[in-house]
Amino acid sequence: MVLKTFGWSFAITALGLVAAVFYGGWQAFGIVAILSVLEISLSFDNAVVNAGILKKMNAFWQKIFLTIGVLIAVFGMRLVFPVVIVAISAKIGPIEAVELAINDKEMYEQLVTDAHPSIAAFGGMFLLMIFLDFIFEDRDIKWLAWLERPLAKLGKVDMLSACIALIVLVITSMTFAANAHQHGGVHVDKAQTVLISGVLGLITYMVVGGLSGYFENKLEEEEEAEHEAEEEAKRTGKPVSAVAMAGKAAFFMFLYLEVLDASFSFDGVIGAFAITNDIVLMALGLGIGAMYVRSLTVYLVRQGTLDDYVYLEHGAHYAIGALAVILLVTIQYEINEIITGLVGVLLIGWSFWSSVRRNKRLELEGSTAEA
């Protein structure tokens, strides 16, 4: 089971590390290995949240997520995305941006760093909306009940998540502008950039999340209709017609997963510059890490881990909330990637431990009731 799920990850790791040695020797090998570990540690919460969505898809779409999805994640976000950032921020063509990334790595790194406020605002708002929508929803299973019960009651107010997110964005952009002015920088326009990027992140969440939610509901309706049709077919002996909506619903859920992965990868891509400014080594290291995150997602789905450890999804969403805040804070202040990774790991570890304790308590109650 492990080899079947992680086989491609192991193969990509071997190929990536060998390629690193041929490209830059053993030093490059070490950098790629470090980047891989960094990406996995920063994205473990991503895998847990992805699993919650992926378990609703059939085997075909899970395979698409592991193949086409990986190409988008590795080449799109880890290789093309940094080049696109440079092209937009420096107002140069994509070919020039690639040449800059290869020939003038220090300037390339500086341009990506300059674009960080807009990246952090976009990704921070997208992730913040995921977190807010989660904690404001009334759920049967509650992890931190003392906090989640009152928040679920507040969540009955329409559009509360969007209102809070916009308030956070306005405060963030105003604080950033004030600090820029205070330090004597001519960066007042950066506040506008942060505001626009944050609003775009919010719009992206609403559009993609709304479409995936709509088609998910349609999928559930179609599955019910299919079940009724199957029951009818058993009685009458007529063939069952195929359900077309399932493919469309799965497609939009897949699209939502890709945007979600993109938002999670922002911190990994930016954090990678603390280790190297070589775009080839970044693509290799982060690509290997992205592959493991995807394999881990599928593993969690097939093992039914989220069903067995019911608080894991809660812990992952709290980690998302923490990451959203960290991204917004990094607009003005530098935060070490180790701290970012540890926050997510600790929250998920805590939720896992809470799940284990809950399972033991339920077993004990069950055995007591039988006795």
C-alpha positions as CSV (number, residue, x, y, z in Angstrom):
1,M,0.0,0.0,0.0
2,V,2.8,2.5,1.0
3,L,4.9,1.6,-2.0
4,K,1.9,1.8,-4.4
5,T,1.0,5.2,-3.1
6,F,4.5,6.7,-2.6
7,G,6.2,4.8,-5.5
8,W,6.2,7.8,-7.8
9,S,7.4,10.1,-5.0
10,F,10.4,7.8,-4.3
11,A,11.2,7.6,-8.1
12,I,11.0,11.4,-8.5
13,T,13.2,11.9,-5.3
14,A,15.9,9.6,-6.8
15,L,15.8,11.3,-10.2
16,G,15.7,14.8,-8.7
17,L,18.7,14.2,-6.4
18,V,20.7,12.6,-9.2
19,A,19.9,15.5,-11.4
20,A,21.0,17.9,-8.6
21,V,24.4,16.1,-8.4
22,F,24.9,16.4,-12.2
23,Y,23.8,20.0,-12.1
24,G,25.8,21.3,-9.2
25,G,27.6,18.6,-7.4
26,W,27.1,17.4,-3.8
27,Q,26.4,20.9,-2.6
28,A,23.4,21.1,-4.9
29,F,22.4,17.6,-3.7
30,G,22.2,19.0,-0.1
31,I,20.3,22.1,-1.1
32,V,17.6,20.0,-3.0
33,A,17.3,17.6,0.0
34,I,16.8,20.6,2.4
35,L,14.2,22.2,0.1
36,S,12.3,18.9,-0.2
37,V,12.1,18.6,3.6
38,L,11.1,22.3,3.9
39,E,8.3,21.9,1.4
40,I,6.9,18.7,3.1
41,S,7.0,20.3,6.6
42,L,5.3,23.5,5.4
43,S,2.6,21.6,3.4
44,F,1.6,18.8,5.7
45,D,-1.6,20.7,6.6
46,N,-2.2,21.1,2.9
47,A,-2.3,17.3,2.5
48,V,-4.8,16.9,5.3
49,V,-7.2,19.5,3.9
50,N,-6.7,18.2,0.3
51,A,-7.6,14.7,1.6
52,G,-10.9,16.0,3.0
53,I,-11.8,17.2,-0.6
54,L,-10.2,14.4,-2.5
55,K,-12.1,11.6,-0.6
56,K,-15.3,12.9,-2.3
57,M,-13.7,12.1,-5.8
58,N,-13.6,8.8,-7.5
59,A,-10.4,6.8,-8.4
60,F,-10.2,8.5,-11.8
61,W,-10.0,12.0,-10.4
62,Q,-7.6,10.9,-7.7
63,K,-5.3,9.7,-10.4
64,I,-5.7,13.0,-12.3
65,F,-4.8,14.8,-9.1
66,L,-1.6,12.7,-8.9
67,T,-0.6,13.2,-12.5
68,I,-1.8,16.4,-14.2
69,G,-2.1,18.0,-10.7
70,V,1.5,17.3,-10.0
71,L,2.6,18.8,-13.3
72,I,0.6,22.0,-12.4
73,A,2.1,22.0,-8.9
74,V,5.7,21.3,-9.8
75,F,6.1,23.2,-13.1
76,G,3.3,25.7,-12.6
77,M,3.8,26.9,-9.0
78,R,7.4,25.9,-8.3
79,L,9.0,26.8,-11.7
80,V,6.7,29.1,-13.8
81,F,5.2,31.0,-10.9
82,P,8.4,32.7,-9.7
83,V,9.3,33.6,-13.3
84,V,5.8,35.1,-13.8
85,I,6.2,37.2,-10.6
86,V,9.4,38.6,-11.8
87,A,8.0,39.3,-15.3
88,I,5.0,41.2,-13.9
89,S,6.9,43.1,-11.1
90,A,9.8,44.1,-13.3
91,K,7.5,44.7,-16.4
92,I,9.6,42.5,-18.6
93,G,8.8,39.6,-20.9
94,P,8.8,36.0,-19.7
95,I,11.8,35.1,-21.8
96,E,13.8,37.9,-20.3
97,A,12.6,36.8,-16.8
98,V,13.9,33.3,-17.5
99,E,17.3,34.7,-18.7
100,L,17.4,36.9,-15.5
101,A,16.7,33.8,-13.3
102,I,19.6,31.9,-14.9
103,N,22.1,34.6,-15.5
104,D,21.5,37.2,-12.7
105,K,20.3,35.2,-9.7
106,E,20.7,38.0,-7.2
107,M,18.6,40.5,-9.2
108,Y,16.0,37.7,-9.8
109,E,15.8,37.1,-6.0
110,Q,15.5,40.8,-5.3
111,L,12.6,41.1,-7.8
112,V,10.7,38.2,-6.2
113,T,11.3,39.6,-2.7
114,D,9.9,43.0,-3.9
115,A,6.8,41.2,-5.2
116,H,6.3,39.4,-1.8
117,P,3.6,41.9,-0.4
118,S,1.2,41.2,-3.2
119,I,1.9,37.4,-3.1
120,A,1.4,37.3,0.7
121,A,-1.8,39.4,0.5
122,F,-3.3,37.2,-2.2
123,G,-2.4,33.9,-0.5
124,G,-3.1,35.2,3.0
125,M,-6.7,36.2,2.1
126,F,-7.4,33.0,0.2
127,L,-6.3,30.9,3.2
128,L,-8.0,33.1,5.7
129,M,-11.3,32.6,4.0
130,I,-10.9,28.8,4.1
131,F,-10.2,29.0,7.9
132,L,-13.1,31.4,8.6
133,D,-15.6,29.4,6.6
134,F,-14.5,26.3,8.5
135,I,-14.7,27.7,12.1
136,F,-18.0,29.5,11.5
137,E,-19.7,26.3,10.3
138,D,-21.7,24.3,12.8
139,R,-20.3,20.8,13.0
140,D,-21.4,17.7,14.7
141,I,-17.8,16.9,15.8
142,K,-16.1,19.8,17.6
143,W,-12.4,19.7,18.7
144,L,-12.0,22.9,20.8
145,A,-15.7,23.0,21.8
146,W,-15.3,26.0,24.1
147,L,-14.2,28.1,21.1
148,E,-16.1,26.4,18.2
149,R,-19.6,26.4,19.8
150,P,-19.8,30.2,20.1
151,L,-18.1,30.7,16.7
152,A,-20.7,28.4,15.0
153,K,-23.5,30.5,16.5
154,L,-21.8,33.7,15.1
155,G,-21.5,31.9,11.7
156,K,-25.3,32.0,11.3
157,V,-24.8,35.7,10.3
158,D,-24.6,35.9,6.5
159,M,-21.3,36.9,4.8
160,L,-19.6,37.1,8.2
161,S,-16.4,35.4,6.9
162,A,-16.1,37.9,4.0
163,C,-16.7,40.9,6.3
164,I,-14.0,39.8,8.8
165,A,-11.6,39.0,6.0
166,L,-12.1,42.4,4.4
167,I,-11.6,44.1,7.8
168,V,-8.4,42.2,8.3
169,L,-7.2,43.2,4.8
170,V,-8.0,46.9,5.3
171,I,-6.1,46.9,8.7
172,T,-3.2,45.0,7.1
173,S,-2.9,47.4,4.2
174,M,-3.2,50.5,6.4
175,T,-0.6,49.2,8.9
176,F,1.7,48.4,6.1
177,A,1.3,51.9,4.6
178,A,1.9,53.5,8.0
179,N,5.0,51.5,8.6
180,A,6.4,52.3,5.1
181,H,5.8,56.1,5.7
182,Q,7.3,55.9,9.2
183,H,10.5,54.4,7.9
184,G,10.8,57.1,5.3
185,G,10.2,54.8,2.3
186,V,8.2,55.9,-0.7
187,H,6.1,52.7,-0.6
188,V,2.7,54.2,-0.1
189,D,1.6,52.5,-3.4
190,K,2.5,49.2,-1.8
191,A,-0.5,49.6,0.5
192,Q,-2.7,49.8,-2.6
193,T,-1.0,46.8,-4.1
194,V,-1.7,44.8,-0.9
195,L,-5.3,45.9,-0.9
196,I,-5.9,45.0,-4.6
197,S,-4.0,41.6,-4.2
198,G,-6.0,40.7,-1.1
199,V,-9.3,41.5,-2.8
200,L,-8.2,39.4,-5.8
201,G,-7.5,36.5,-3.3
202,L,-10.9,36.9,-1.8
203,I,-12.6,37.0,-5.2
204,T,-10.6,33.9,-6.3
205,Y,-11.8,32.0,-3.2
206,M,-15.4,33.0,-3.7
207,V,-15.4,32.1,-7.4
208,V,-13.6,28.8,-7.3
209,G,-14.9,27.8,-3.9
210,G,-18.4,28.8,-4.9
211,L,-18.3,26.8,-8.1
212,S,-16.8,23.7,-6.4
213,G,-19.5,23.9,-3.7
214,Y,-22.3,24.3,-6.2
215,F,-21.2,21.4,-8.3
216,E,-20.5,19.3,-5.2
217,N,-24.2,19.8,-4.2
218,K,-25.2,18.9,-7.8
219,L,-23.0,15.8,-7.6
220,E,-24.8,14.7,-4.4
221,E,-28.2,15.3,-6.0
222,E,-27.1,13.3,-9.1
223,E,-25.8,10.5,-6.9
224,E,-29.2,10.3,-5.2
225,A,-30.9,10.3,-8.6
226,E,-28.5,7.6,-9.8
227,H,-29.2,5.5,-6.8
228,E,-33.0,5.8,-7.3
229,A,-32.5,5.0,-11.1
230,E,-30.5,1.9,-10.1
231,E,-33.3,0.8,-7.8
232,E,-35.8,1.4,-10.5
233,A,-33.7,-0.5,-13.0
234,K,-33.6,-3.5,-10.7
235,R,-37.4,-3.5,-10.6
236,T,-38.0,-2.9,-14.4
237,G,-34.8,-4.4,-16.0
238,K,-34.1,-1.1,-17.9
239,P,-30.4,0.1,-18.3
240,V,-29.1,2.9,-16.1
241,S,-28.1,6.2,-17.9
242,A,-24.7,7.7,-17.1
243,V,-24.4,10.7,-14.7
244,A,-22.8,13.6,-16.7
245,M,-22.7,16.0,-13.8
246,A,-20.3,14.0,-11.8
247,G,-17.4,14.8,-14.2
248,K,-18.2,18.5,-14.1
249,A,-18.5,18.5,-10.3
250,A,-15.2,16.7,-9.9
251,F,-13.5,19.1,-12.4
252,F,-14.4,22.1,-10.3
253,M,-13.4,20.4,-7.1
254,F,-10.1,19.6,-8.8
255,L,-9.8,23.2,-9.8
256,Y,-10.4,24.3,-6.2
257,L,-7.7,21.8,-5.1
258,E,-5.2,23.4,-7.5
259,V,-5.9,26.9,-6.3
260,L,-5.7,25.7,-2.7
261,D,-2.3,24.1,-3.4
262,A,-1.1,27.3,-5.1
263,S,-2.0,29.3,-2.0
264,F,-0.2,26.8,0.3
265,S,2.9,26.9,-2.0
266,F,3.4,30.7,-1.7
267,D,5.3,30.4,1.6
268,G,7.4,27.5,0.3
269,V,8.4,29.3,-2.8
270,I,9.3,32.5,-1.0
271,G,11.0,30.6,1.9
272,A,13.1,28.7,-0.7
273,F,15.0,32.0,-1.4
274,A,16.4,31.9,2.1
275,I,18.2,28.7,1.0
276,T,19.0,29.3,-2.6
277,N,18.3,31.7,-5.5
278,D,19.0,29.1,-8.2
279,I,15.7,28.5,-10.0
280,V,16.7,24.9,-11.1
281,L,17.5,23.8,-7.5
282,M,14.3,25.4,-6.3
283,A,12.2,23.6,-8.9
284,L,13.9,20.2,-8.0
285,G,13.6,20.5,-4.3
286,L,10.1,22.0,-4.1
287,G,8.9,19.7,-6.8
288,I,10.0,16.6,-4.8
289,G,8.3,18.0,-1.7
290,A,5.1,18.7,-3.7
291,M,5.1,15.1,-5.0
292,Y,5.2,13.8,-1.4
293,V,2.4,16.1,-0.3
294,R,0.2,14.7,-3.1
295,S,1.1,11.1,-2.3
296,L,0.4,11.7,1.4
297,T,-3.0,13.2,0.4
298,V,-4.0,10.1,-1.5
299,Y,-2.6,7.9,1.3
300,L,-4.8,9.7,3.9
301,V,-7.9,9.2,1.7
302,R,-7.3,5.5,1.0
303,Q,-6.4,4.6,4.6
304,G,-9.5,6.5,5.9
305,T,-7.3,8.4,8.3
306,L,-9.6,11.4,8.4
307,D,-12.5,9.1,9.5
308,D,-10.4,7.4,12.2
309,Y,-8.8,10.6,13.5
310,V,-11.7,13.0,13.4
311,Y,-9.8,16.1,14.7
312,L,-7.1,16.0,12.1
313,E,-9.2,18.2,9.7
314,H,-9.7,20.7,12.5
315,G,-6.0,20.9,13.3
316,A,-5.2,21.4,9.6
317,H,-7.7,24.3,9.3
318,Y,-6.3,25.9,12.4
319,A,-2.9,25.6,10.8
320,I,-4.3,27.2,7.7
321,G,-5.5,30.1,9.9
322,A,-2.1,30.5,11.4
323,L,-0.4,30.4,8.0
324,A,-2.8,33.0,6.7
325,V,-1.9,35.3,9.6
326,I,1.8,34.6,9.2
327,L,1.6,35.4,5.4
328,L,-0.1,38.8,6.2
329,V,2.5,39.6,8.9
330,T,5.4,38.8,6.5
331,I,4.2,41.7,4.4
332,Q,6.0,43.9,6.8
333,Y,8.1,41.6,9.1
334,E,10.3,38.7,8.3
335,I,9.3,35.4,9.9
336,N,11.6,32.3,9.8
337,E,10.2,29.4,7.7
338,I,11.1,27.0,10.5
339,I,8.5,28.8,12.7
340,T,5.9,28.6,10.0
341,G,6.5,24.9,9.6
342,L,6.5,24.2,13.3
343,V,3.2,26.0,13.9
344,G,1.5,23.8,11.4
345,V,3.1,20.6,12.6
346,L,2.3,21.3,16.3
347,L,-1.4,22.1,15.6
348,I,-1.8,18.9,13.5
349,G,0.1,16.9,16.1
350,W,-2.1,18.2,18.8
351,S,-5.2,17.4,16.8
352,F,-3.9,13.9,16.1
353,W,-3.2,13.3,19.8
354,S,-6.7,14.6,20.7
355,S,-8.2,12.1,18.2
356,V,-6.3,9.2,19.7
357,R,-7.5,10.1,23.2
358,R,-11.1,10.4,21.8
359,N,-10.9,7.0,20.2
360,K,-9.5,5.4,23.4
361,R,-12.3,7.1,25.5
362,L,-15.0,5.8,23.1
363,E,-13.5,2.3,23.2
364,L,-13.5,2.4,27.0
365,E,-17.1,3.6,27.1
366,G,-18.1,0.9,24.6
367,S,-16.5,-1.9,26.6
368,T,-18.0,-0.5,29.8
369,A,-21.5,-0.5,28.2
370,E,-21.1,-4.1,27.1
371,A,-20.0,-5.2,30.5
